[in-house]
Amino acid sequence: MRIAIFHELDFGGAKRTVEEMTKRLNKILDVDIYYVDSREDKDIGKICNNAFYYQFNLNSWKKKNWKSRLCKDTIELWWLNNLHKKISADINSKKYDYVFVHPSKFTQAPFILKFLKNNIYYCQEPLRIVYDPFVSDISGINFPKNIYEFVNRKIRKYIDKKNIKNAKLILCNSNFSKENIGNAYGRLAKVCYLGANSNLFKPLNFNKTTDLLFIGNKDENNIFLNKLVKLFDNKIKIHTIYRDDKKNISDRELVRIYNKSKILIALNRNEPFGLIPLEAMACGVPVIAVKEGGYAESIIHNKTGFLVKRNVQEFYKKINILLKDVGKRNKMAINAREEILNNRTWNKTIGKFLKIIEYEK
């Protein structure tokens, strides 16, 4: 079986999903990768048969004013649509059995879905600026910007919805996402859980010098974390890595960071699934997460960590339990690692994926 994989993603969980699935699928099937970026990825050809690069200049409009914003929201999208039409012609000419399409960092559901035959779309989540009430609220901005955002989001919604309408089969990362996809698009998605690389992310014999580790969005989480640290009279050591800062941390360094941490806390609002808790668990780190989104499907309460309300006092109590009771923390660490090995590896993900597409035949 021959599969083409398409993506135009930055660093992060979605791109890691592409890379991890590609290199494992390529061991069993013939896999080519097609990708759009501002620069060529020299390493991506190592994980597939062939890699085809299509340049898209992300910095065409350097001035940060309303004209450049308007160009990004109109002309660049038109360019991107035409580029996807060209890429799809290249893909269709090679007669792949399936084309596995991942989300777009520009439009969420990518334009290429309109032009492809036998496509499978991995929808990580619906378009947040439209469907997530917490993100879609524009009431707090001034009138001209409000009007612009209102119109822009209507257009973005139309593009996203039209593109996903052309997906022949939709996969998603959790039951939480499955429900959201159904509500947003009226489409049925099949759950194919993501995994962790248990050979890379594993326990190492490091001293636990960090009490709390947080990796995620800054926004309101920064305020939450500051309140949390104050409850401990600033006597705990916390390591924060904010996605917004776009720091380039290697996998090797990330493994070291996990292994030096006693507890990972997961706070991202309505996270569709979340690879970070899985990677921490693979390293033998218990997770304390808000009981919402995909976290509720990946963390087993009172076994691999805790699921609690988004409340500083609740987090304070659970953190205190694990910091003071080393035996309980160590037991949870063992449980977390075993949960990954038994149920949450990328090989499990690939097995599920192959079963789905065989069924679809």
N, C-alpha and C positions, 0 to 999 in steps of 0.2 A: 504494500500500500504506500502511495506517495502523498505526502501532506505538505502544503505550504503554510507558513505561519507569517502573519502580518502584525506589525506593531509600530507605534510612534510615541513611545513613552520615555519619560525621564527616569532617573534613579528612584528607587522606592519599592514597595511591596509588589505593585503591579508589574514592574519590569523584572523583578526577581522571579515572579511567577512565569513570565515568558522564558527566561533563561533556564530555570530549573526544569520546566516541562519539556523544553526543546531538547536539551542534552539527553534526557531520558527517553523521549520518543525516538530520537535519532539512533538509539541502540537497537530499536526493534523495527522501525520503519525508515523510509527514505524521506528526510525532512530538509526542505529549503526555507530560508528565512528572508522576508522582504521587510525592510524597515525605512522609516523616514526620520531624518535628523538633520541638524545643522552641520554635523561633522561625522566622518566615518568612524565606526567602531571597529578597531583593529582585532579585537578578541572574539567577536561574535561568530566569525567563520570557523572557530575551533569547535563549536558545539553542534554544527549542522553540516549537511553535505555542501550546500552552497549558500552564500549570503549575498543579497542584492541590495545595494544602498541607493537611496534616492534623496538628494539634497533638498532641504527646504529651509530657506534662510529665516531664522526666527528673529533676527535683529534688523529687519528691513527698515523699520521706522524707529529711529533712535531717539528722537525728541519726545519727551513725555508731556504731550499736550492733547487737546481734544481731537486735533487732526490725525495724529498718529494713532490714537485709540480708535477713531472711526475707521481708519485704514485697516487696522488689525481685525476689526469686527465685520468688515465687508470685503475689501479687495483681497486680503490674505486668505479668507475663507474660500473665495472664488478660485484663487490660485490652487489652494489645497484640493478642492473638489476636482479640478482638472488634472492635478498630479495623480490623484487616486484613480481617475479614469484611465490614465496611462498605465499605472501599476497593475490595475485589474486586467487590462488587455494583455500585458506580459504574463500574468499568472494564468489567465484563461487559455492562452495559447499552448500552455504546457500540460494541460489536461490532468491536473491533480485530482485525486479521489476526494479530498476535502481541503478547504482553506480555513485555517483556524485563525480567527480575527480577534485581536485584543483591543481594549478601549483606546481612544484618542485623547491626548492631553489638550487638544484644541476644541473638540466638539463632543466628547464622551463617546457616543456611538459614531464610528468613523464613516465618512462618505463612501468608502470602498465597498461597504455592504450592498450598496445599490447596484454595483456593477459585477459582482462575483457570482459564480455558480457554486453550488454545494458548500456554502459557507456555514461555519459554526462560530457564533459570537460568545466570547466569555465576558459577560457583563458583571463587572465588579460592583457596580451600584448605579442607580439612576442618576441623572444630571442634578447635582445637589443644589445649584443656584436656582433651580426651578421647583424641585420636589421636596427638598428638606426645609421645613418651616423655620428652623433656626438660622439657615444660611440665606434663604430666599427673601427674608424680610428686608425691605429697602425704605421703610418708613422714616428712618433716622437720618437720611441724607437730604441735602438741599434740593429745591424744586427742579432746577435744570438737570442735575444728575439723576434725580428720581425719574424724570421723564425718559432720559436716555436709557437708564437701566431697565425701565419697564419695557420699552420697545425692544432693546437688545435681548432681553431674556425671552420675550415672545418669539423672536427670530431663532434664538438658540434652542428653544423648546421645539419649534417646528423642525429644525434641522435634525436634532437628536431623535425625535419621534419618527420622522420620515426615514432616517437611516436604519433605525432598529426594526422598523416595519419590514425591511428586506432581509432580516436575519432568518435563515431557514431553521436554525436550531439555536436556542439560547441556553448557555450554561451559566451558573452563578456560584458564589463562594459560600453561601449559608442559606438557611431557611429564612432568616431575617431579610436577606437580599431578595430571595425568591418572592416573598410577600410584597416587598416594595416594588419589584419589577411588575408584578401582577397589577398592583394599584396604579402605577404610573403609566404603563403601556398596554395593559389588558392582554399581556402575553404570559404564557406558562414557561417557566425556566426549570431546568433540571440542576439539582445541587451536585456540585463536584468540589468537595472540600479541598482546600490548599494544605500544604504540608511543610515540614521543616527538614533541612538537610542534616540528619542526625550524625553523619560522619564529620561534617564541618562544625556544627554546633553541638558541643559535647562538654561534659564536666572536665575541668582541668584542676590540677592541684595548686590553686592560688589562694592566698589569704583574702578573706572577705573584708575588704577595707571600705566598701561603700554600703551604707545602710539601705538607701533607697535609690533605685534607678528609674528614670522616666525618659522614654523616647516617644516623641509625638508632636502634635500641633501645639503652638504656643498659645494663641488666642486667650480664652478664659482659663486655660489650664495653668498658666503662669500665676494667676491670682490665687487659684486653688492651692497650688504647691506652696506659695508663700505663706498662706494661712496655716497650712499643715505643718510646716517647719516651725512656725511660731508656737504651735501647741507643744512642741518638744523643746521649747526654750532655745531653739537654734543649736541644740546639742547633737543632732544627728547629721550624718554626712550624706548629702544627696547629690547625685550626678544627673544632670539634665542634658538631653540632646534634642534640640528643637528642629523639626523638619524645615521650618521656615528659614533657618540659618543656612540650609543647604551645604552643610559641612561634608566633605568627602571622606568618609570613614571606611577603611578597608574591612573586608569580612574578617580578616585575621584580628584586627584591632577590636572589632565588635565582639568577637568571641571572648577576648580578654576582658572587655568591659562587663559582659554578662557574668563571667566567672568571678569577678571581683565583687559582685553585688549580692547582698543577702536577699533582697526582695525587688521585684519589678512591680511598679504600679502602672495601670493602664486606664487612662481617663478620656480618650478621644470620644467625642459625642457621636453616638450612633455609628460606630465603626462597623463597616459591613462584615468584616471578619477579623483581620489583623494578624499579620505574620510575626510581629514582634513578640507577643506572648508565647507563640509556639517556639520561637528561637530561644527565648529565655528558658522555657520549660525543658527544651532539649539540652540546655546547659545545666539543668538541675537547679533552676531558680524558681521558687514559688511566685505566683502572680496574684496581686490584689487588684481587681478590676471593677469598674462600674457595671452594674447589672443591666446592661442594655446592648443592643446591636448584636454583632457576632461574637462578642466576648462570652455571652451566655451560652454559646454552643461549643466553645473551645476550652473553657476552664471549668473544671468539676469542683463545685463548691465544697469546701472543707476537706478536699482530697489533694488537688493540685494547686490550690490557692483559695481565695475568697472572692465571692461576688457580692458587692454591697451597693447601697444607694449612693447617688452622687451627693455625698454629705461629708464634710471635713471631719466631723466628730466620729462618724462611722469608720472612716479610713484610719483615723488615729487609733481607735480601739483595736482594729485588726492588725495594724502594723505593730502596735505594742505587744500583742500576743506573740507574733512571730519573732520579734527582736528579743523578747525575754525568755521564750521557751525554745531553746536551741534544738531540743529533741524533736519537737513538733515541726519546726522549720526543716530539719534534716529529713524527716519522714515525708513531708510534702515535696521536698526536692527529689527524693527517690521516686515518689509517685508520679511527679511531673515528667521525669525522664522516661519512665516506663510507659506512660500514656502516649508520648510521642512515638516511641519504638513500636508500640502495639497498634496504634490507630492513626497516627498523624505524620507519616513519612511521605515524601514525594512519590515514592513507588506506589503507595496506596492511591494517591491522586491519579497517577497514570493508569493504574488498574481500573479505576472507576471510569476514567475518560474513555478507555478502550471499550469497556462494556457498553457505554452509552452509544458510541458511534457504530459498534457492531449491531446493536439493537436497531438503530436507525436505518441500517441497510435493509 
